[in-house]
Amino acid sequence: QLQASGGGLVQAGGSLRLSCAASGHTFSSYVMVWFRQAPGKEREFVATISWNGRSTNYADSVKGRFTISRDNAKNTVDLQINSLKPEDTAVYYCAADRLYRTLPDLASMAYWGKGTQVTVSS
């Protein structure tokens, strides 16, 4: 089971730290992925991190502003979001994948968590 948290309402230029807690699985054996879905749009890839944290990849739209990290001892994966823009407004979801992919796709995810809403005001 995956549970995302940390969303909220923030002004443009601000920061948020999202967290995803995992339970009931061998967390450290899974690649973790963040996706987001803006109103009226399809769910899209945001960031991914390998099982040991050594490999990461980001969507071009968030590179340099978002940082994904994980703590296998705590079964958590975080997404630090800086320099927020109104276009970052979306529901953010964490997911677990069995393979590391530079561009994860929705259909490949083994598990999904419930999302957390991020709203950025201009």
Residue frames relative to the residue before (quaternion, step in Angstrom):
aa qw qx qy qz dx dy dz
Q 1.0000 0.0000 0.0000 0.0000 0.00 0.00 0.00
L 0.1405 -0.7860 0.6000 0.0498 3.54 -0.98 0.91
Q 0.0337 -0.7981 0.6014 -0.0098 3.54 -0.97 0.87
A 0.1971 -0.7871 0.5778 0.0883 3.53 -0.64 1.17
S 0.0218 0.7839 -0.6196 0.0340 3.55 -1.15 0.67
G 0.6066 0.6091 -0.3993 0.3187 3.53 -1.33 0.08
G 0.4954 0.6652 -0.4313 0.3549 3.56 1.23 -0.08
G 0.1380 0.7932 -0.5873 0.0832 3.53 -1.29 0.17
L 0.5719 -0.5506 0.4771 0.3771 3.50 -1.38 -0.25
V 0.0807 0.8011 -0.5836 0.1055 3.56 -0.72 1.06
Q 0.4990 -0.6481 0.4842 0.3107 3.56 -1.15 0.57
A 0.6341 -0.5170 0.4077 0.4055 3.54 -1.20 0.51
G 0.7520 0.3351 -0.2872 0.4895 3.53 -0.97 0.94
G 0.5959 0.5915 -0.3503 0.4152 3.54 1.25 -0.28
S 0.3963 -0.7080 0.5408 0.2221 3.52 -1.37 -0.08
L 0.0493 -0.7543 0.6529 0.0480 3.50 -1.31 0.46
R 0.1840 -0.7443 0.6250 0.1468 3.52 -1.25 0.42
L 0.1706 -0.7820 0.5957 0.0679 3.53 -0.57 1.19
S 0.1105 -0.7860 0.6059 0.0539 3.51 -1.13 0.66
C 0.1313 -0.7651 0.6264 0.0711 3.53 -1.15 0.69
A 0.1480 -0.7951 0.5858 0.0532 3.54 -0.68 1.12
A 0.1950 -0.7933 0.5718 0.0757 3.54 -0.93 0.95
S 0.0308 0.7757 -0.6300 0.0191 3.53 -1.13 0.69
G 0.7914 0.3598 -0.2332 0.4358 3.52 -1.22 0.45
H 0.7290 0.3399 -0.2405 0.5433 3.60 1.22 0.17
T 0.5181 -0.5672 0.5111 0.3856 3.55 -1.30 0.09
F 0.2616 -0.8405 0.4533 0.1404 3.52 0.35 1.34
S 0.7030 0.5095 -0.2846 0.4066 3.56 0.79 -1.01
S 0.6544 0.5129 -0.3239 0.4514 3.59 1.18 -0.25
Y 0.6598 0.5049 -0.2963 0.4711 3.55 1.29 -0.10
V 0.4145 -0.6178 0.6088 0.2757 3.47 -1.28 0.59
M 0.2093 -0.7890 0.5671 0.1102 3.56 -0.92 0.86
V 0.1083 -0.8069 0.5804 -0.0163 3.51 -0.98 0.94
W 0.1910 -0.7293 0.6410 0.1441 3.54 -1.18 0.66
F 0.0724 -0.7432 0.6645 0.0310 3.51 -1.12 0.89
R 0.1155 -0.7712 0.6132 0.1265 3.54 -1.30 0.10
Q 0.1376 -0.7756 0.6117 0.0732 3.52 -1.24 0.54
A 0.2264 -0.7730 0.5848 0.0961 3.52 -0.61 1.22
P 0.6586 -0.5132 0.3599 0.4164 3.58 -1.16 0.48
G 0.8493 0.1512 -0.1307 0.4886 3.55 -0.86 1.00
K 0.6807 0.4570 -0.2841 0.4971 3.56 1.27 0.09
E 0.5790 -0.5771 0.4415 0.3699 3.52 -1.28 0.30
R 0.5786 -0.5596 0.4575 0.3779 3.53 -1.24 0.45
E 0.0761 -0.8252 0.5597 0.0003 3.56 -0.87 0.94
F 0.5870 -0.5859 0.4487 0.3329 3.50 -1.26 0.59
V 0.1660 -0.7838 0.5919 0.0882 3.56 -1.07 0.79
A 0.7836 -0.2028 0.1949 0.5539 3.58 0.64 -1.11
T 0.0969 -0.7855 0.6088 0.0542 3.53 -1.21 0.57
I 0.0883 -0.7818 0.6156 0.0450 3.56 -1.18 0.57
S 0.4867 -0.6836 0.4666 0.2794 3.54 -0.95 0.94
W 0.7204 -0.4653 0.2908 0.4242 3.55 -1.28 0.31
N 0.7639 0.3463 -0.2055 0.5043 3.60 1.00 -0.70
G 0.5549 -0.6540 0.3685 0.3587 3.57 1.28 0.14
R 0.5375 0.6663 -0.3951 0.3332 3.59 1.22 -0.09
S 0.7576 0.2833 -0.1724 0.5621 3.56 1.17 -0.47
T 0.0295 0.7794 -0.6245 0.0414 3.53 -0.98 0.92
N 0.0140 -0.7737 0.6321 0.0407 3.54 -1.26 0.34
Y 0.1768 -0.7991 0.5724 0.0503 3.53 -1.11 0.74
A 0.5357 -0.5550 0.5132 0.3763 3.51 -1.27 0.39
D 0.6110 -0.5830 0.3869 0.3703 3.56 -1.05 0.73
S 0.6476 0.5647 -0.3128 0.4049 3.57 1.03 -0.79
V 0.7708 0.3409 -0.1884 0.5041 3.59 1.16 -0.42
K 0.4176 0.7224 -0.4664 0.2935 3.59 1.23 -0.13
G 0.7939 0.2737 -0.2364 0.4888 3.52 -0.94 0.96
R 0.7329 0.3714 -0.2232 0.5244 3.59 1.25 -0.28
F 0.7487 0.3230 -0.1708 0.5532 3.57 1.10 -0.72
T 0.0554 -0.7778 0.6252 0.0332 3.54 -1.15 0.70
I 0.1886 -0.7754 0.5953 0.0939 3.55 -0.79 1.06
S 0.0523 0.7821 -0.6187 0.0523 3.56 -1.06 0.77
R 0.1467 -0.7892 0.5893 0.0915 3.55 -1.21 0.35
D 0.1689 -0.7373 0.6459 0.1034 3.50 -1.32 0.52
N 0.2537 -0.8125 0.5065 0.1377 3.56 -0.13 1.26
A 0.5945 0.5630 -0.3679 0.4408 3.59 1.13 -0.47
K 0.7486 0.3550 -0.1942 0.5253 3.56 1.12 -0.67
N 0.3693 -0.7451 0.4741 0.2893 3.60 1.28 -0.10
T 0.5429 0.6010 -0.4145 0.4151 3.55 0.90 0.92
V 0.1086 -0.7399 0.6573 0.0930 3.51 -1.30 0.49
D 0.1724 -0.8105 0.5574 0.0511 3.55 -0.79 1.03
L 0.1470 -0.7450 0.6411 0.1110 3.50 -1.31 0.44
Q 0.1666 -0.7785 0.6016 0.0648 3.55 -0.46 1.25
I 0.0843 -0.8088 0.5819 -0.0039 3.53 -0.65 1.15
N 0.0316 -0.8072 0.5886 -0.0299 3.56 -0.61 1.16
S 0.8226 0.2267 -0.1648 0.4948 3.55 -1.31 0.29
L 0.0581 0.8540 -0.5136 0.0601 3.54 0.93 0.95
K 0.1866 -0.7615 0.6162 0.0752 3.51 -1.16 0.82
P 0.6342 -0.5295 0.3807 0.4153 3.60 -1.12 0.46
E 0.6572 0.5203 -0.3169 0.4438 3.60 1.04 -0.66
D 0.5596 0.5701 -0.3975 0.4515 3.59 1.27 0.03
T 0.4438 0.6926 -0.4556 0.3403 3.58 1.28 -0.12
A 0.3276 0.7135 -0.5435 0.2972 3.54 -0.67 1.15
V 0.4553 -0.5747 0.5690 0.3724 3.48 -1.40 -0.01
Y 0.2187 -0.7890 0.5672 0.0888 3.55 -0.76 1.09
Y 0.1194 -0.8022 0.5849 0.0106 3.54 -0.88 1.07
C 0.2204 -0.7262 0.6240 0.1862 3.54 -1.13 0.60
A 0.0618 -0.7918 0.6076 -0.0064 3.53 -1.15 0.69
A 0.3047 -0.7391 0.5743 0.1762 3.54 -1.28 0.47
D 0.1205 -0.7905 0.6003 0.0182 3.51 -0.96 0.99
R 0.4508 -0.7010 0.4795 0.2745 3.58 -1.06 0.64
L 0.7601 0.2658 -0.1571 0.5717 3.57 1.24 -0.36
Y 0.4352 -0.6593 0.5359 0.2979 3.53 -1.20 0.55
R 0.0105 0.7791 -0.6244 0.0552 3.53 -0.80 1.09
T 0.4720 -0.6777 0.4710 0.3100 3.59 -0.89 0.79
L 0.7730 0.1339 -0.0911 0.6134 3.57 1.18 -0.56
P 0.1754 -0.8244 0.5311 0.0870 3.57 0.18 1.26
D 0.2233 -0.7576 0.5967 0.1418 3.55 -1.14 0.66
L 0.6697 -0.5427 0.3394 0.3765 3.51 -1.17 0.66
A 0.6918 0.5210 -0.2892 0.4079 3.57 0.85 -0.96
S 0.6593 0.5373 -0.3052 0.4283 3.59 1.17 -0.49
M 0.5410 0.6479 -0.4074 0.3487 3.59 1.17 -0.31
A 0.3921 -0.7310 0.5166 0.2123 3.54 -0.97 0.94
Y 0.7994 0.0498 0.0110 0.5987 3.56 1.06 -0.79
W 0.1681 -0.7637 0.6171 0.0877 3.50 -1.24 0.66
G 0.2690 -0.7235 0.6036 0.1997 3.49 -1.20 0.57
K 0.5740 -0.5259 0.4715 0.4143 3.52 -1.31 0.13
G 0.5090 -0.7015 0.4240 0.2626 3.52 -1.02 0.77
T 0.2522 -0.7123 0.6253 0.1950 3.48 -1.41 0.13
Q 0.4132 -0.7475 0.4748 0.2123 3.55 -0.84 1.05
V 0.0745 -0.7504 0.6558 0.0351 3.52 -1.03 0.94
T 0.0124 -0.7936 0.6075 -0.0310 3.56 -0.73 1.09
V 0.1122 -0.8014 0.5871 0.0213 3.54 -0.73 1.11
S 0.2048 -0.7899 0.5697 0.0975 3.56 -0.64 1.12
S 0.4200 -0.7218 0.4989 0.2316 3.55 -1.08 0.76
